[in-house]
Amino acid sequence: MPGRLSHIDWLSLPLPAQSIMPHRPDNAFVRDQLALRARHVNSAPERTDGAYVLYWMQSTHRFEDNWALRYATRAADRLGLPLLIHQGLDPTYEHANDRIHSFILHNARELATRAESLGLHYQFVLRRRRDDDRRTVDRLAARAALVVTDDFPTAGIAERTARFAARIEGRLVAVESHAIVPAALFVKEEWAARTLRPKVMGHLDHALTSVDDAPPRVALPDALWHSLDVDRLDLTRCDLSAEIARCEIDHSVPPAPLPSGRRAALARLDAFCRGVLRDYDTRRSEPADAEGSSRLSPYLHFGQLSAAAVARAAIDAVGRAAAERFLDELVTWRELSLNFCLRNARFRTLDALPDWVHRTMRTHAADPREATYSLEQLERAETHHPLWNAAQRELVATGVIHNVMRMYWGKSVLTWSASYADAMRHLIALNDKWALDGRDPSSYGGIQWCFGKFDRPWGERPVWGTIRSMSLERAYKKFDAAAYERRWNGESLGL
Ligand SMILES: Cc1cc2nc3c(=O)[nH]c(=O)nc-3n(C[C@H](O)[C@H](O)[C@H](O)COP(=O)(O)OP(=O)(O)OC[C@H]3O[C@@H](n4cnc5c(N)ncnc54)[C@H](O)[C@@H]3O)c2cc1C
């Protein structure tokens, strides 16, 4: 199953000659998905003396609809070995803070509770300080027949995976579970939603085929579990707040007021499908209506819930036609961002923008700005505009900004920075640090959209050039901006 398949009709792929798992035959759907989603990160062989297959959970923090776990389970069954699921959390990721740590740890507690009932062996290691032992996963890999991990382009995961692959001797396979339609089908960078939409939407029904997951055949022996040289966190008993307080991370970014975990995500999904979904097209455009969209992005970002589960629930609730507007965001726009981050290594910089944007930025680089703000002023919501400040306060207080306001928030910074490069840096820094759904492909897709990515040239204006402009003043005519302002400008920043 080496490498990725490309622009082929994967629905008509012949079955691979050798089944991944001979004892429990999979249907063609599962085999094709695994073939498309799995990438051999190195060329090392499987270790014949491996004691288990290791699934290193990095971005897909769930047991359901998890293609890396499916791949690892089948590999374990094929080799007649048990499966060990390992998740770790370090203090060294960019912007490591209480908000992100807390969301990950509370979900991990739920995973630990559920693992046993699902017949899975799951462990979590919290590295509290930078100089604590940092090679747990290397030691685990040294005893594994092969290591399977998540393939994810952002949040430092691609880089961490590449460094790990260069260090270990055994085989490493990375499997993509972020997209509903396998990202490997689209080998080139897509230009716009309109180029990707017909392709992903054409595959959607088939890609939503459900799979019955089963635990690995061979249980991990107790003796092996206890012999592993790891300092596991006892998630069911420990005091998570105390553990987070002990970590060498930024404690000035507090946990967001959003319950973490699959149970909370499913409750939110259920409420959305029963309620707003039918009126999503209109209600999503009203920022003062906090319930107007699914608000699932943090759960989707951390992989606590799969986009496939969300799409299935939406279609079951109202039918495909009535869910189409929502599916366009969940599938087309979300997977456009994934395609962008996978196919364009410069996704965090202006270099990722099309030529017409560079031309217009050059022309308008010296235009006088209405105002210029430092990153610190932006962070503290100290701009002249109350509507922008309200959006920044929503971000700091909750970890998200309403979709419509997120566009105004990003577009305004473009015009309030000394250079376009500063604007991009400031937006990425604010979003990565404060957003619970930040550091996601959709983060960089969304921010780059503010600079003209996926868009076309519009009429010429100062500073904007031909980039689509959005005026905070005009927002007051489009929605109840005053209500949104009242809601969030009352919120203390605590900074
Ligand atoms: C400047 C800027 C920054 C952004 N940063 C992020 C970010 O950090 N993380 C993030 O997930 N999204 C980001 N987006 C995209 C979008 O604003 C959010 O996904 C959406 O507001 C999340 O709210 P929701 O879950 O209620 O979305 P819903 O409207 O309920 O949509 C369902 C899901 O579809 C996906 N989605 C919706 N809109 C988009 C979009 N325009 N692009 C890509 N995916 C989309 C999300 O996963 C979302 O949860 C950003 C957009 C902009 C303009």
PDBQT file of the ligand as one rigid body, heavy atoms in Angstrom, charges set to zero:
ROOT
HETATM    1  C1  LIG A 501      -9.844  34.943   9.760  1.00  0.00    +0.000 C 
HETATM    2  C2  LIG A 501     -10.460  33.579   9.890  1.00  0.00    +0.000 A 
HETATM    3  C3  LIG A 501      -9.917  32.653  10.793  1.00  0.00    +0.000 A 
HETATM    4  C4  LIG A 501     -10.475  31.373  10.910  1.00  0.00    +0.000 A 
HETATM    5  N1  LIG A 501      -9.909  30.503  11.801  1.00  0.00    +0.000 NA
HETATM    6  C5  LIG A 501     -10.430  29.257  11.948  1.00  0.00    +0.000 A 
HETATM    7  C6  LIG A 501      -9.860  28.347  12.872  1.00  0.00    +0.000 A 
HETATM    8  O1  LIG A 501      -8.904  28.673  13.578  1.00  0.00    +0.000 OA
HETATM    9  N2  LIG A 501     -10.406  27.107  12.969  1.00  0.00    +0.000 N 
HETATM   10  C7  LIG A 501     -11.486  26.735  12.227  1.00  0.00    +0.000 A 
HETATM   11  O2  LIG A 501     -11.947  25.587  12.357  1.00  0.00    +0.000 OA
HETATM   12  N3  LIG A 501     -12.047  27.574  11.334  1.00  0.00    +0.000 NA
HETATM   13  C8  LIG A 501     -11.568  28.833  11.184  1.00  0.00    +0.000 A 
HETATM   14  N4  LIG A 501     -12.141  29.704  10.292  1.00  0.00    +0.000 N 
HETATM   15  C9  LIG A 501     -13.270  29.242   9.480  1.00  0.00    +0.000 C 
HETATM   16  C10 LIG A 501     -14.667  29.461  10.127  1.00  0.00    +0.000 C 
HETATM   17  O3  LIG A 501     -14.783  30.781  10.542  1.00  0.00    +0.000 OA
HETATM   18  C11 LIG A 501     -14.934  28.520  11.299  1.00  0.00    +0.000 C 
HETATM   19  O4  LIG A 501     -14.696  27.191  10.911  1.00  0.00    +0.000 OA
HETATM   20  C12 LIG A 501     -16.380  28.573  11.795  1.00  0.00    +0.000 C 
HETATM   21  O5  LIG A 501     -16.713  29.892  12.163  1.00  0.00    +0.000 OA
HETATM   22  C13 LIG A 501     -16.544  27.668  12.999  1.00  0.00    +0.000 C 
HETATM   23  O6  LIG A 501     -17.828  27.823  13.554  1.00  0.00    +0.000 OA
HETATM   24  P1  LIG A 501     -18.867  26.632  13.531  1.00  0.00    +0.000 P 
HETATM   25  O7  LIG A 501     -18.229  25.398  14.056  1.00  0.00    +0.000 OA
HETATM   26  O8  LIG A 501     -20.105  27.099  14.193  1.00  0.00    +0.000 OA
HETATM   27  O9  LIG A 501     -19.079  26.451  11.969  1.00  0.00    +0.000 OA
HETATM   28  P2  LIG A 501     -20.315  25.933  11.121  1.00  0.00    +0.000 P 
HETATM   29  O10 LIG A 501     -20.807  27.074  10.328  1.00  0.00    +0.000 OA
HETATM   30  O11 LIG A 501     -21.288  25.212  11.959  1.00  0.00    +0.000 OA
HETATM   31  O12 LIG A 501     -19.608  24.931  10.100  1.00  0.00    +0.000 OA
HETATM   32  C14 LIG A 501     -19.347  23.556  10.431  1.00  0.00    +0.000 C 
HETATM   33  C15 LIG A 501     -17.860  23.269  10.299  1.00  0.00    +0.000 C 
HETATM   34  O13 LIG A 501     -17.412  23.495   8.975  1.00  0.00    +0.000 OA
HETATM   35  C16 LIG A 501     -16.083  24.003   8.987  1.00  0.00    +0.000 C 
HETATM   36  N5  LIG A 501     -16.077  25.356   8.420  1.00  0.00    +0.000 N 
HETATM   37  C17 LIG A 501     -17.072  26.266   8.471  1.00  0.00    +0.000 A 
HETATM   38  N6  LIG A 501     -16.724  27.383   7.794  1.00  0.00    +0.000 NA
HETATM   39  C18 LIG A 501     -15.489  27.162   7.312  1.00  0.00    +0.000 A 
HETATM   40  C19 LIG A 501     -14.593  27.946   6.528  1.00  0.00    +0.000 A 
HETATM   41  N7  LIG A 501     -14.915  29.166   6.078  1.00  0.00    +0.000 N 
HETATM   42  N8  LIG A 501     -13.382  27.423   6.234  1.00  0.00    +0.000 NA
HETATM   43  C20 LIG A 501     -13.033  26.173   6.639  1.00  0.00    +0.000 A 
HETATM   44  N9  LIG A 501     -13.850  25.390   7.385  1.00  0.00    +0.000 NA
HETATM   45  C21 LIG A 501     -15.056  25.881   7.712  1.00  0.00    +0.000 A 
HETATM   46  C22 LIG A 501     -15.643  24.047  10.441  1.00  0.00    +0.000 C 
HETATM   47  O14 LIG A 501     -14.974  22.852  10.746  1.00  0.00    +0.000 OA
HETATM   48  C23 LIG A 501     -16.972  24.150  11.172  1.00  0.00    +0.000 C 
HETATM   49  O15 LIG A 501     -16.928  23.691  12.495  1.00  0.00    +0.000 OA
HETATM   50  C24 LIG A 501     -11.599  30.997  10.134  1.00  0.00    +0.000 A 
HETATM   51  C25 LIG A 501     -12.134  31.929   9.233  1.00  0.00    +0.000 A 
HETATM   52  C26 LIG A 501     -11.574  33.198   9.115  1.00  0.00    +0.000 A 
HETATM   53  C27 LIG A 501     -12.178  34.171   8.140  1.00  0.00    +0.000 C 
ENDROOT
TORSDOF 0
